[in-house]
Amino acid sequence: MNVSKLTYNPKWTAILIIGICIGGMLIGNYVQRFRISEYHWIYQYGSYLNLIMVFSSFCWSFFHPLIVWSYKRPEWRKYLIWIIVGLIPLIYFITMMIIVEIKFGNKIT
């Protein structure tokens, strides 16, 4: 019996993280059309799917460098570009939070 070993491929994982994040954002944008219509359920389920996809890619983006470092410890520098690409959703989220704080920080209180 031949058992295959599951390996963590940083290149495909980084591309998948970005794809899930962009796909979630596109779904969230598309379902806004159904917000006020007889197909309101599409908006509800699409919004939940949007939240799940975007926040899961955000969490996966946070743990991606740690996973690459733990699996590929001796050669992790070779995968530095894919670590940075995998961090794009996390960097985007942090940047947007900083922009919101700068723009609306004084008005919220």
BELVEN-V267984 format. One record per backbone hydrogen bond with DSSP energy under -0.5 kcal/mol. CO is the residue of the C=O (numbers start at 1). NH is the residue of the N-H. If there is no record, write none. Layout:
CO	NH
CO	NH
This chain:
1	3
2	4
4	6
7	9
8	10
9	13
10	14
11	15
12	16
13	17
14	18
15	19
16	20
17	21
18	22
19	23
20	24
21	25
22	26
23	27
24	28
25	29
26	30
27	31
29	32
30	33
31	34
32	35
34	37
35	37
37	40
39	42
39	43
40	44
41	45
42	46
43	47
44	48
45	49
46	50
47	51
48	52
49	53
50	54
51	55
52	56
53	57
54	58
55	59
56	60
57	61
58	62
59	63
60	64
61	65
63	67
64	68
65	69
66	70
67	71
68	72
72	75
73	76
75	78
75	79
76	79
77	80
79	83
80	84
81	85
82	86
83	87
85	88
87	91
88	92
89	93
90	94
91	95
92	96
93	97
94	98
95	99
96	100
97	101
98	102
99	103
100	104
101	105
104	108
105	109
